[in-house]
Amino acid sequence: MKKKNILLIGLPVFLVLAVFLFSSMVISNPKLEDCTLETKTITNIKEGTSFDIVFTDIQGDHYYINRGLERGLNLESLNSKVLNKSVTLHLAKVLGGMATSEHITQLSVDNEIIFTELK
């Protein structure tokens, strides 16, 4: 009987926590205050999955523009603008601001905004 009671109480609690965790990782309509600002030197740019554009920095860390190729960006142009240059990235915060994702919400070089989805 105790196992059944634990299951009846534990399952709804688990589901609520799972929904909260999942929803706190969804990035939609990012704002400047929902981002972390980082400066990186980009050493590689490539197409990722689902038309994403993936950037690799000098330390080997990866960042991405979600569906960047569908948004009108192209790899050749990005290579000429950001490859082996210092860029400023606005990276989306997730989990209620407790963590920084690899999702680029804004990319700029020398104060020129190359890409933004900030509102």
Backbone atoms as SQL, in Angstrom:
CREATE TABLE atoms (id INTEGER PRIMARY KEY, chain TEXT, resi INTEGER, resn TEXT, atom TEXT, x REAL, y REAL, z REAL);
INSERT INTO atoms VALUES
  (1, 'A', 1, 'MET', 'N', 0.813, -1.202, 0.000),
  (2, 'A', 1, 'MET', 'CA', 0.000, 0.000, 0.000),
  (3, 'A', 1, 'MET', 'C', 0.862, 1.274, 0.000),
  (4, 'A', 2, 'LYS', 'N', 1.996, 1.235, 0.719),
  (5, 'A', 2, 'LYS', 'CA', 2.864, 2.406, 0.787),
  (6, 'A', 2, 'LYS', 'C', 3.449, 2.724, -0.579),
  (7, 'A', 3, 'LYS', 'N', 3.802, 1.694, -1.350),
  (8, 'A', 3, 'LYS', 'CA', 4.364, 1.925, -2.675),
  (9, 'A', 3, 'LYS', 'C', 3.351, 2.613, -3.576),
  (10, 'A', 4, 'LYS', 'N', 2.097, 2.235, -3.468),
  (11, 'A', 4, 'LYS', 'CA', 1.055, 2.843, -4.285),
  (12, 'A', 4, 'LYS', 'C', 0.869, 4.318, -3.920),
  (13, 'A', 5, 'ASN', 'N', 0.902, 4.639, -2.623),
  (14, 'A', 5, 'ASN', 'CA', 0.762, 6.031, -2.175),
  (15, 'A', 5, 'ASN', 'C', 1.943, 6.886, -2.640),
  (16, 'A', 6, 'ILE', 'N', 3.132, 6.305, -2.561),
  (17, 'A', 6, 'ILE', 'CA', 4.320, 7.039, -3.009),
  (18, 'A', 6, 'ILE', 'C', 4.218, 7.316, -4.503),
  (19, 'A', 7, 'LEU', 'N', 3.761, 6.334, -5.259),
  (20, 'A', 7, 'LEU', 'CA', 3.606, 6.504, -6.697),
  (21, 'A', 7, 'LEU', 'C', 2.550, 7.550, -7.019),
  (22, 'A', 8, 'LEU', 'N', 1.449, 7.532, -6.297),
  (23, 'A', 8, 'LEU', 'CA', 0.375, 8.498, -6.541),
  (24, 'A', 8, 'LEU', 'C', 0.802, 9.927, -6.230),
  (25, 'A', 9, 'ILE', 'N', 1.669, 10.090, -5.266),
  (26, 'A', 9, 'ILE', 'CA', 2.161, 11.429, -4.906),
  (27, 'A', 9, 'ILE', 'C', 3.392, 11.784, -5.736),
  (28, 'A', 10, 'GLY', 'N', 4.308, 10.834, -5.885),
  (29, 'A', 10, 'GLY', 'CA', 5.582, 11.096, -6.547),
  (30, 'A', 10, 'GLY', 'C', 5.462, 11.352, -8.036),
  (31, 'A', 11, 'LEU', 'N', 4.590, 10.635, -8.722),
  (32, 'A', 11, 'LEU', 'CA', 4.459, 10.799, -10.164),
  (33, 'A', 11, 'LEU', 'C', 3.998, 12.202, -10.552),
  (34, 'A', 12, 'PRO', 'N', 2.949, 12.748, -9.938),
  (35, 'A', 12, 'PRO', 'CA', 2.560, 14.125, -10.300),
  (36, 'A', 12, 'PRO', 'C', 3.650, 15.165, -9.986),
  (37, 'A', 13, 'VAL', 'N', 4.340, 14.974, -8.874),
  (38, 'A', 13, 'VAL', 'CA', 5.423, 15.897, -8.521),
  (39, 'A', 13, 'VAL', 'C', 6.530, 15.817, -9.562),
  (40, 'A', 14, 'PHE', 'N', 6.887, 14.606, -9.954),
  (41, 'A', 14, 'PHE', 'CA', 7.909, 14.413, -10.982),
  (42, 'A', 14, 'PHE', 'C', 7.483, 15.064, -12.289),
  (43, 'A', 15, 'LEU', 'N', 6.237, 14.884, -12.693),
  (44, 'A', 15, 'LEU', 'CA', 5.754, 15.468, -13.951),
  (45, 'A', 15, 'LEU', 'C', 5.787, 16.988, -13.914),
  (46, 'A', 16, 'VAL', 'N', 5.391, 17.571, -12.806),
  (47, 'A', 16, 'VAL', 'CA', 5.423, 19.037, -12.674),
  (48, 'A', 16, 'VAL', 'C', 6.860, 19.536, -12.765),
  (49, 'A', 17, 'LEU', 'N', 7.784, 18.868, -12.086),
  (50, 'A', 17, 'LEU', 'CA', 9.189, 19.274, -12.144),
  (51, 'A', 17, 'LEU', 'C', 9.762, 19.097, -13.549),
  (52, 'A', 18, 'ALA', 'N', 9.394, 18.026, -14.230),
  (53, 'A', 18, 'ALA', 'CA', 9.877, 17.786, -15.591),
  (54, 'A', 18, 'ALA', 'C', 9.375, 18.871, -16.539),
  (55, 'A', 19, 'VAL', 'N', 8.112, 19.236, -16.425),
  (56, 'A', 19, 'VAL', 'CA', 7.549, 20.289, -17.283),
  (57, 'A', 19, 'VAL', 'C', 8.247, 21.617, -16.989),
  (58, 'A', 20, 'PHE', 'N', 8.458, 21.931, -15.709),
  (59, 'A', 20, 'PHE', 'CA', 9.148, 23.175, -15.350),
  (60, 'A', 20, 'PHE', 'C', 10.564, 23.187, -15.915),
  (61, 'A', 21, 'LEU', 'N', 11.296, 22.079, -15.759),
  (62, 'A', 21, 'LEU', 'CA', 12.661, 22.004, -16.254),
  (63, 'A', 21, 'LEU', 'C', 12.708, 22.164, -17.761),
  (64, 'A', 22, 'PHE', 'N', 11.832, 21.472, -18.471),
  (65, 'A', 22, 'PHE', 'CA', 11.807, 21.562, -19.926),
  (66, 'A', 22, 'PHE', 'C', 11.449, 22.977, -20.380),
  (67, 'A', 23, 'SER', 'N', 10.425, 23.552, -19.790),
  (68, 'A', 23, 'SER', 'CA', 9.992, 24.892, -20.211),
  (69, 'A', 23, 'SER', 'C', 11.027, 25.956, -19.880),
  (70, 'A', 24, 'SER', 'N', 11.831, 25.732, -18.856),
  (71, 'A', 24, 'SER', 'CA', 12.850, 26.730, -18.508),
  (72, 'A', 24, 'SER', 'C', 14.051, 26.658, -19.439),
  (73, 'A', 25, 'MET', 'N', 14.113, 25.640, -20.303),
  (74, 'A', 25, 'MET', 'CA', 15.202, 25.514, -21.249),
  (75, 'A', 25, 'MET', 'C', 14.810, 25.984, -22.650),
  (76, 'A', 26, 'VAL', 'N', 13.535, 26.276, -22.856),
  (77, 'A', 26, 'VAL', 'CA', 13.072, 26.763, -24.155),
  (78, 'A', 26, 'VAL', 'C', 13.424, 28.240, -24.275),
  (79, 'A', 27, 'ILE', 'N', 14.033, 28.602, -25.398),
  (80, 'A', 27, 'ILE', 'CA', 14.446, 29.985, -25.609),
  (81, 'A', 27, 'ILE', 'C', 13.507, 30.603, -26.632),
  (82, 'A', 28, 'SER', 'N', 12.690, 31.539, -26.170),
  (83, 'A', 28, 'SER', 'CA', 11.775, 32.226, -27.088),
  (84, 'A', 28, 'SER', 'C', 11.719, 33.699, -26.713),
  (85, 'A', 29, 'ASN', 'N', 11.737, 34.537, -27.719),
  (86, 'A', 29, 'ASN', 'CA', 11.703, 35.992, -27.534),
  (87, 'A', 29, 'ASN', 'C', 12.732, 36.476, -26.513),
  (88, 'A', 30, 'PRO', 'N', 14.010, 36.178, -26.751),
  (89, 'A', 30, 'PRO', 'CA', 15.029, 36.593, -25.781),
  (90, 'A', 30, 'PRO', 'C', 15.149, 38.115, -25.706),
  (91, 'A', 31, 'LYS', 'N', 15.515, 38.578, -24.543),
  (92, 'A', 31, 'LYS', 'CA', 15.746, 40.000, -24.300),
  (93, 'A', 31, 'LYS', 'C', 17.188, 40.165, -23.816),
  (94, 'A', 32, 'LEU', 'N', 17.710, 41.353, -23.945),
  (95, 'A', 32, 'LEU', 'CA', 19.095, 41.626, -23.580),
  (96, 'A', 32, 'LEU', 'C', 19.379, 41.192, -22.141),
  (97, 'A', 33, 'GLU', 'N', 18.463, 41.450, -21.231),
  (98, 'A', 33, 'GLU', 'CA', 18.679, 41.103, -19.827),
  (99, 'A', 33, 'GLU', 'C', 18.639, 39.599, -19.576),
  (100, 'A', 34, 'ASP', 'N', 18.216, 38.819, -20.580),
  (101, 'A', 34, 'ASP', 'CA', 18.171, 37.358, -20.462),
  (102, 'A', 34, 'ASP', 'C', 19.406, 36.708, -21.067),
  (103, 'A', 35, 'CYS', 'N', 20.472, 37.485, -21.260),
  (104, 'A', 35, 'CYS', 'CA', 21.672, 36.982, -21.939),
  (105, 'A', 35, 'CYS', 'C', 22.930, 37.244, -21.126),
  (106, 'A', 36, 'THR', 'N', 23.935, 36.441, -21.423),
  (107, 'A', 36, 'THR', 'CA', 25.279, 36.635, -20.894),
  (108, 'A', 36, 'THR', 'C', 26.154, 37.103, -22.047),
  (109, 'A', 37, 'LEU', 'N', 26.963, 38.106, -21.801),
  (110, 'A', 37, 'LEU', 'CA', 27.836, 38.677, -22.827),
  (111, 'A', 37, 'LEU', 'C', 29.213, 38.028, -22.727),
  (112, 'A', 38, 'GLU', 'N', 29.705, 37.496, -23.861),
  (113, 'A', 38, 'GLU', 'CA', 31.032, 36.870, -23.887),
  (114, 'A', 38, 'GLU', 'C', 31.775, 37.282, -25.148),
  (115, 'A', 39, 'THR', 'N', 33.087, 37.410, -25.029),
  (116, 'A', 39, 'THR', 'CA', 33.941, 37.710, -26.169),
  (117, 'A', 39, 'THR', 'C', 34.764, 36.466, -26.475),
  (118, 'A', 40, 'LYS', 'N', 34.723, 36.023, -27.731),
  (119, 'A', 40, 'LYS', 'CA', 35.391, 34.790, -28.148),
  (120, 'A', 40, 'LYS', 'C', 36.104, 35.014, -29.474),
  (121, 'A', 41, 'THR', 'N', 37.142, 34.222, -29.723),
  (122, 'A', 41, 'THR', 'CA', 37.787, 34.188, -31.032),
  (123, 'A', 41, 'THR', 'C', 37.298, 32.935, -31.744),
  (124, 'A', 42, 'ILE', 'N', 36.664, 33.122, -32.897),
  (125, 'A', 42, 'ILE', 'CA', 36.060, 32.021, -33.639),
  (126, 'A', 42, 'ILE', 'C', 37.091, 31.396, -34.576),
  (127, 'A', 43, 'THR', 'N', 37.255, 30.072, -34.476),
  (128, 'A', 43, 'THR', 'CA', 38.238, 29.367, -35.301),
  (129, 'A', 43, 'THR', 'C', 37.602, 28.452, -36.345),
  (130, 'A', 44, 'ASN', 'N', 36.308, 28.186, -36.220),
  (131, 'A', 44, 'ASN', 'CA', 35.641, 27.313, -37.186),
  (132, 'A', 44, 'ASN', 'C', 34.151, 27.636, -37.230),
  (133, 'A', 45, 'ILE', 'N', 33.585, 27.563, -38.428),
  (134, 'A', 45, 'ILE', 'CA', 32.151, 27.768, -38.625),
  (135, 'A', 45, 'ILE', 'C', 31.666, 26.649, -39.536),
  (136, 'A', 46, 'LYS', 'N', 30.569, 25.996, -39.150),
  (137, 'A', 46, 'LYS', 'CA', 30.048, 24.904, -39.975),
  (138, 'A', 46, 'LYS', 'C', 28.537, 24.795, -39.808),
  (139, 'A', 47, 'GLU', 'N', 27.927, 24.064, -40.727),
  (140, 'A', 47, 'GLU', 'CA', 26.496, 23.784, -40.634),
  (141, 'A', 47, 'GLU', 'C', 26.294, 22.675, -39.608),
  (142, 'A', 48, 'GLY', 'N', 25.312, 22.899, -38.742),
  (143, 'A', 48, 'GLY', 'CA', 24.949, 21.875, -37.767),
  (144, 'A', 48, 'GLY', 'C', 23.672, 21.183, -38.197),
  (145, 'A', 49, 'THR', 'N', 22.969, 20.631, -37.248),
  (146, 'A', 49, 'THR', 'CA', 21.703, 19.975, -37.551),
  (147, 'A', 49, 'THR', 'C', 20.594, 21.008, -37.660),
  (148, 'A', 50, 'SER', 'N', 19.540, 20.676, -38.365),
  (149, 'A', 50, 'SER', 'CA', 18.347, 21.529, -38.490),
  (150, 'A', 50, 'SER', 'C', 18.672, 22.943, -38.954),
  (151, 'A', 51, 'PHE', 'N', 19.613, 23.069, -39.891),
  (152, 'A', 51, 'PHE', 'CA', 19.983, 24.362, -40.465),
  (153, 'A', 51, 'PHE', 'C', 20.653, 25.305, -39.464),
  (154, 'A', 52, 'ASP', 'N', 21.136, 24.766, -38.346),
  (155, 'A', 52, 'ASP', 'CA', 21.871, 25.577, -37.376),
  (156, 'A', 52, 'ASP', 'C', 23.241, 25.931, -37.944),
  (157, 'A', 53, 'ILE', 'N', 23.809, 27.016, -37.443),
  (158, 'A', 53, 'ILE', 'CA', 25.187, 27.379, -37.761),
  (159, 'A', 53, 'ILE', 'C', 25.969, 27.246, -36.462),
  (160, 'A', 54, 'VAL', 'N', 27.033, 26.452, -36.498),
  (161, 'A', 54, 'VAL', 'CA', 27.818, 26.155, -35.302),
  (162, 'A', 54, 'VAL', 'C', 29.168, 26.860, -35.391),
  (163, 'A', 55, 'PHE', 'N', 29.519, 27.563, -34.335),
  (164, 'A', 55, 'PHE', 'CA', 30.777, 28.295, -34.230),
  (165, 'A', 55, 'PHE', 'C', 31.636, 27.610, -33.171),
  (166, 'A', 56, 'THR', 'N', 32.921, 27.474, -33.464),
  (167, 'A', 56, 'THR', 'CA', 33.858, 26.912, -32.495),
  (168, 'A', 56, 'THR', 'C', 34.863, 28.000, -32.146),
  (169, 'A', 57, 'ASP', 'N', 35.118, 28.148, -30.831),
  (170, 'A', 57, 'ASP', 'CA', 36.079, 29.173, -30.416),
  (171, 'A', 57, 'ASP', 'C', 37.461, 28.558, -30.228),
  (172, 'A', 58, 'ILE', 'N', 38.405, 29.392, -29.884),
  (173, 'A', 58, 'ILE', 'CA', 39.807, 28.984, -29.780),
  (174, 'A', 58, 'ILE', 'C', 40.023, 27.920, -28.694),
  (175, 'A', 59, 'GLN', 'N', 39.139, 27.859, -27.694),
  (176, 'A', 59, 'GLN', 'CA', 39.244, 26.845, -26.644),
  (177, 'A', 59, 'GLN', 'C', 38.531, 25.544, -27.016),
  (178, 'A', 60, 'GLY', 'N', 37.864, 25.532, -28.175),
  (179, 'A', 60, 'GLY', 'CA', 37.149, 24.330, -28.599),
  (180, 'A', 60, 'GLY', 'C', 35.687, 24.288, -28.167),
  (181, 'A', 61, 'ASP', 'N', 35.199, 25.364, -27.554),
  (182, 'A', 61, 'ASP', 'CA', 33.788, 25.434, -27.159),
  (183, 'A', 61, 'ASP', 'C', 32.931, 25.738, -28.379),
  (184, 'A', 62, 'HIS', 'N', 31.696, 25.248, -28.365),
  (185, 'A', 62, 'HIS', 'CA', 30.782, 25.415, -29.487),
  (186, 'A', 62, 'HIS', 'C', 29.588, 26.277, -29.099),
  (187, 'A', 63, 'TYR', 'N', 29.142, 27.098, -30.046),
  (188, 'A', 63, 'TYR', 'CA', 27.974, 27.959, -29.899),
  (189, 'A', 63, 'TYR', 'C', 27.203, 27.874, -31.202),
  (190, 'A', 64, 'TYR', 'N', 25.913, 28.169, -31.166),
  (191, 'A', 64, 'TYR', 'CA', 25.131, 28.011, -32.387),
  (192, 'A', 64, 'TYR', 'C', 24.081, 29.100, -32.552),
  (193, 'A', 65, 'ILE', 'N', 23.765, 29.367, -33.833),
  (194, 'A', 65, 'ILE', 'CA', 22.617, 30.199, -34.183),
  (195, 'A', 65, 'ILE', 'C', 21.543, 29.229, -34.645),
  (196, 'A', 66, 'ASN', 'N', 20.468, 29.191, -33.902),
  (197, 'A', 66, 'ASN', 'CA', 19.375, 28.274, -34.198),
  (198, 'A', 66, 'ASN', 'C', 18.766, 28.591, -35.564),
  (199, 'A', 67, 'ARG', 'N', 18.770, 27.597, -36.453),
  (200, 'A', 67, 'ARG', 'CA', 18.207, 27.709, -37.794),
  (201, 'A', 67, 'ARG', 'C', 18.756, 28.918, -38.559),
  (202, 'A', 68, 'GLY', 'N', 20.043, 29.187, -38.348),
  (203, 'A', 68, 'GLY', 'CA', 20.691, 30.337, -38.971),
  (204, 'A', 68, 'GLY', 'C', 20.645, 30.339, -40.484),
  (205, 'A', 69, 'LEU', 'N', 20.766, 29.163, -41.098),
  (206, 'A', 69, 'LEU', 'CA', 20.729, 29.093, -42.561),
  (207, 'A', 69, 'LEU', 'C', 19.343, 29.417, -43.093),
  (208, 'A', 70, 'GLU', 'N', 18.306, 29.094, -42.338),
  (209, 'A', 70, 'GLU', 'CA', 16.941, 29.449, -42.735),
  (210, 'A', 70, 'GLU', 'C', 16.663, 30.935, -42.531),
  (211, 'A', 71, 'ARG', 'N', 17.458, 31.579, -41.729),
  (212, 'A', 71, 'ARG', 'CA', 17.261, 32.995, -41.419),
  (213, 'A', 71, 'ARG', 'C', 18.033, 33.908, -42.367),
  (214, 'A', 72, 'GLY', 'N', 18.618, 33.337, -43.413),
  (215, 'A', 72, 'GLY', 'CA', 19.291, 34.150, -44.422),
  (216, 'A', 72, 'GLY', 'C', 20.785, 34.288, -44.249),
  (217, 'A', 73, 'LEU', 'N', 21.355, 33.669, -43.226),
  (218, 'A', 73, 'LEU', 'CA', 22.805, 33.712, -43.056),
  (219, 'A', 73, 'LEU', 'C', 23.433, 32.643, -43.940),
  (220, 'A', 74, 'ASN', 'N', 24.679, 32.882, -44.367),
  (221, 'A', 74, 'ASN', 'CA', 25.368, 31.835, -45.128),
  (222, 'A', 74, 'ASN', 'C', 26.797, 31.697, -44.619),
  (223, 'A', 75, 'LEU', 'N', 27.316, 30.489, -44.770),
  (224, 'A', 75, 'LEU', 'CA', 28.621, 30.162, -44.204),
  (225, 'A', 75, 'LEU', 'C', 29.756, 30.965, -44.833),
  (226, 'A', 76, 'GLU', 'N', 29.700, 31.182, -46.132),
  (227, 'A', 76, 'GLU', 'CA', 30.773, 31.916, -46.819),
  (228, 'A', 76, 'GLU', 'C', 30.891, 33.345, -46.282),
  (229, 'A', 77, 'SER', 'N', 29.766, 34.023, -46.151),
  (230, 'A', 77, 'SER', 'CA', 29.760, 35.386, -45.641),
  (231, 'A', 77, 'SER', 'C', 30.230, 35.429, -44.185),
  (232, 'A', 78, 'LEU', 'N', 29.754, 34.497, -43.386),
  (233, 'A', 78, 'LEU', 'CA', 30.160, 34.454, -41.983),
  (234, 'A', 78, 'LEU', 'C', 31.654, 34.173, -41.850),
  (235, 'A', 79, 'ASN', 'N', 32.171, 33.279, -42.682),
  (236, 'A', 79, 'ASN', 'CA', 33.610, 32.988, -42.639),
  (237, 'A', 79, 'ASN', 'C', 34.427, 34.247, -42.865),
  (238, 'A', 80, 'SER', 'N', 34.035, 35.071, -43.838),
  (239, 'A', 80, 'SER', 'CA', 34.799, 36.286, -44.123),
  (240, 'A', 80, 'SER', 'C', 34.640, 37.338, -43.022),
  (241, 'A', 81, 'LYS', 'N', 33.505, 37.329, -42.336),
  (242, 'A', 81, 'LYS', 'CA', 33.264, 38.358, -41.316),
  (243, 'A', 81, 'LYS', 'C', 33.784, 38.001, -39.926),
  (244, 'A', 82, 'VAL', 'N', 33.758, 36.722, -39.550),
  (245, 'A', 82, 'VAL', 'CA', 34.064, 36.395, -38.156),
  (246, 'A', 82, 'VAL', 'C', 35.184, 35.389, -37.941),
  (247, 'A', 83, 'LEU', 'N', 35.596, 34.657, -38.973),
  (248, 'A', 83, 'LEU', 'CA', 36.611, 33.626, -38.778),
  (249, 'A', 83, 'LEU', 'C', 37.942, 34.232, -38.339),
  (250, 'A', 84, 'ASN', 'N', 38.487, 33.691, -37.270),
  (251, 'A', 84, 'ASN', 'CA', 39.754, 34.127, -36.667),
  (252, 'A', 84, 'ASN', 'C', 39.701, 35.561, -36.160),
  (253, 'A', 85, 'LYS', 'N', 38.506, 36.015, -35.812),
  (254, 'A', 85, 'LYS', 'CA', 38.332, 37.357, -35.253),
  (255, 'A', 85, 'LYS', 'C', 37.683, 37.254, -33.884),
  (256, 'A', 86, 'SER', 'N', 37.863, 38.297, -33.116),
  (257, 'A', 86, 'SER', 'CA', 37.215, 38.385, -31.813),
  (258, 'A', 86, 'SER', 'C', 35.783, 38.863, -32.017),
  (259, 'A', 87, 'VAL', 'N', 34.840, 38.095, -31.503),
  (260, 'A', 87, 'VAL', 'CA', 33.422, 38.425, -31.655),
  (261, 'A', 87, 'VAL', 'C', 32.790, 38.586, -30.281),
  (262, 'A', 88, 'THR', 'N', 31.695, 39.318, -30.258),
  (263, 'A', 88, 'THR', 'CA', 30.912, 39.458, -29.044),
  (264, 'A', 88, 'THR', 'C', 29.646, 38.636, -29.207),
  (265, 'A', 89, 'LEU', 'N', 29.428, 37.731, -28.260),
  (266, 'A', 89, 'LEU', 'CA', 28.255, 36.864, -28.279),
  (267, 'A', 89, 'LEU', 'C', 27.339, 37.209, -27.123),
  (268, 'A', 90, 'HIS', 'N', 26.066, 37.292, -27.408),
  (269, 'A', 90, 'HIS', 'CA', 25.051, 37.345, -26.368),
  (270, 'A', 90, 'HIS', 'C', 24.480, 35.935, -26.327),
  (271, 'A', 91, 'LEU', 'N', 24.675, 35.240, -25.215),
  (272, 'A', 91, 'LEU', 'CA', 24.237, 33.864, -25.064),
  (273, 'A', 91, 'LEU', 'C', 23.041, 33.813, -24.124),
  (274, 'A', 92, 'ALA', 'N', 22.024, 33.069, -24.528),
  (275, 'A', 92, 'ALA', 'CA', 20.785, 33.001, -23.759),
  (276, 'A', 92, 'ALA', 'C', 21.000, 32.288, -22.427),
  (277, 'A', 93, 'LYS', 'N', 20.410, 32.847, -21.380),
  (278, 'A', 93, 'LYS', 'CA', 20.390, 32.196, -20.069),
  (279, 'A', 93, 'LYS', 'C', 19.188, 31.251, -20.036),
  (280, 'A', 94, 'VAL', 'N', 19.369, 30.115, -19.365),
  (281, 'A', 94, 'VAL', 'CA', 18.291, 29.144, -19.205),
  (282, 'A', 94, 'VAL', 'C', 18.182, 28.759, -17.729),
  (283, 'A', 95, 'LEU', 'N', 17.195, 27.928, -17.423),
  (284, 'A', 95, 'LEU', 'CA', 16.956, 27.478, -16.048),
  (285, 'A', 95, 'LEU', 'C', 16.779, 28.656, -15.100),
  (286, 'A', 96, 'GLY', 'N', 15.981, 29.599, -15.541),
  (287, 'A', 96, 'GLY', 'CA', 15.700, 30.759, -14.705),
  (288, 'A', 96, 'GLY', 'C', 16.902, 31.646, -14.476),
  (289, 'A', 97, 'GLY', 'N', 17.848, 31.630, -15.414),
  (290, 'A', 97, 'GLY', 'CA', 19.042, 32.460, -15.302),
  (291, 'A', 97, 'GLY', 'C', 20.188, 31.788, -14.567),
  (292, 'A', 98, 'MET', 'N', 20.000, 30.534, -14.148),
  (293, 'A', 98, 'MET', 'CA', 21.051, 29.827, -13.398),
  (294, 'A', 98, 'MET', 'C', 22.153, 29.275, -14.288),
  (295, 'A', 99, 'ALA', 'N', 21.891, 29.159, -15.603),
  (296, 'A', 99, 'ALA', 'CA', 22.891, 28.596, -16.524),
  (297, 'A', 99, 'ALA', 'C', 22.881, 29.390, -17.823),
  (298, 'A', 100, 'THR', 'N', 24.004, 29.360, -18.505),
  (299, 'A', 100, 'THR', 'CA', 24.124, 30.010, -19.804),
  (300, 'A', 100, 'THR', 'C', 24.182, 28.925, -20.870),
  (301, 'A', 101, 'SER', 'N', 23.357, 29.083, -21.903),
  (302, 'A', 101, 'SER', 'CA', 23.325, 28.097, -22.987),
  (303, 'A', 101, 'SER', 'C', 24.378, 28.434, -24.031),
  (304, 'A', 102, 'GLU', 'N', 24.437, 27.603, -25.056),
  (305, 'A', 102, 'GLU', 'CA', 25.330, 27.843, -26.194),
  (306, 'A', 102, 'GLU', 'C', 24.569, 28.514, -27.337),
  (307, 'A', 103, 'HIS', 'N', 23.333, 28.896, -27.089),
  (308, 'A', 103, 'HIS', 'CA', 22.448, 29.517, -28.075),
  (309, 'A', 103, 'HIS', 'C', 22.806, 30.993, -28.233),
  (310, 'A', 104, 'ILE', 'N', 23.232, 31.376, -29.433),
  (311, 'A', 104, 'ILE', 'CA', 23.612, 32.767, -29.711),
  (312, 'A', 104, 'ILE', 'C', 22.345, 33.561, -30.022),
  (313, 'A', 105, 'THR', 'N', 22.101, 34.611, -29.233),
  (314, 'A', 105, 'THR', 'CA', 20.970, 35.489, -29.518),
  (315, 'A', 105, 'THR', 'C', 21.419, 36.740, -30.267),
  (316, 'A', 106, 'GLN', 'N', 22.717, 37.062, -30.144),
  (317, 'A', 106, 'GLN', 'CA', 23.269, 38.166, -30.933),
  (318, 'A', 106, 'GLN', 'C', 24.760, 37.924, -31.141),
  (319, 'A', 107, 'LEU', 'N', 25.217, 38.219, -32.355),
  (320, 'A', 107, 'LEU', 'CA', 26.617, 38.066, -32.729),
  (321, 'A', 107, 'LEU', 'C', 27.080, 39.374, -33.351),
  (322, 'A', 108, 'SER', 'N', 28.177, 39.928, -32.854),
  (323, 'A', 108, 'SER', 'CA', 28.692, 41.169, -33.438),
  (324, 'A', 108, 'SER', 'C', 30.220, 41.120, -33.514),
  (325, 'A', 109, 'VAL', 'N', 30.729, 41.883, -34.468),
  (326, 'A', 109, 'VAL', 'CA', 32.177, 42.021, -34.674),
  (327, 'A', 109, 'VAL', 'C', 32.463, 43.509, -34.820),
  (328, 'A', 110, 'ASP', 'N', 33.393, 44.017, -34.030),
  (329, 'A', 110, 'ASP', 'CA', 33.751, 45.437, -34.098),
  (330, 'A', 110, 'ASP', 'C', 32.522, 46.340, -34.065),
  (331, 'A', 111, 'ASN', 'N', 31.625, 46.081, -33.154),
  (332, 'A', 111, 'ASN', 'CA', 30.386, 46.854, -32.966),
  (333, 'A', 111, 'ASN', 'C', 29.411, 46.776, -34.139),
  (334, 'A', 112, 'GLU', 'N', 29.648, 45.879, -35.095),
  (335, 'A', 112, 'GLU', 'CA', 28.689, 45.647, -36.176),
  (336, 'A', 112, 'GLU', 'C', 27.905, 44.384, -35.848),
  (337, 'A', 113, 'ILE', 'N', 26.592, 44.529, -35.748),
  (338, 'A', 113, 'ILE', 'CA', 25.745, 43.373, -35.437),
  (339, 'A', 113, 'ILE', 'C', 25.585, 42.539, -36.710),
  (340, 'A', 114, 'ILE', 'N', 26.057, 41.300, -36.639),
  (341, 'A', 114, 'ILE', 'CA', 25.970, 40.370, -37.773),
  (342, 'A', 114, 'ILE', 'C', 24.645, 39.625, -37.730),
  (343, 'A', 115, 'PHE', 'N', 24.193, 39.295, -36.508),
  (344, 'A', 115, 'PHE', 'CA', 22.946, 38.567, -36.321),
  (345, 'A', 115, 'PHE', 'C', 22.360, 38.964, -34.971),
  (346, 'A', 116, 'THR', 'N', 21.035, 39.091, -34.935),
  (347, 'A', 116, 'THR', 'CA', 20.358, 39.309, -33.647),
  (348, 'A', 116, 'THR', 'C', 18.948, 38.759, -33.707),
  (349, 'A', 117, 'GLU', 'N', 18.503, 38.264, -32.580),
  (350, 'A', 117, 'GLU', 'CA', 17.108, 37.893, -32.402),
  (351, 'A', 117, 'GLU', 'C', 16.569, 38.563, -31.135),
  (352, 'A', 118, 'LEU', 'N', 17.335, 39.544, -30.640),
  (353, 'A', 118, 'LEU', 'CA', 16.899, 40.275, -29.451),
  (354, 'A', 118, 'LEU', 'C', 15.764, 41.225, -29.804),
  (355, 'A', 119, 'LYS', 'N', 14.875, 41.370, -28.888),
  (356, 'A', 119, 'LYS', 'CA', 13.721, 42.262, -29.067),
  (357, 'A', 119, 'LYS', 'C', 13.981, 43.570, -28.338);
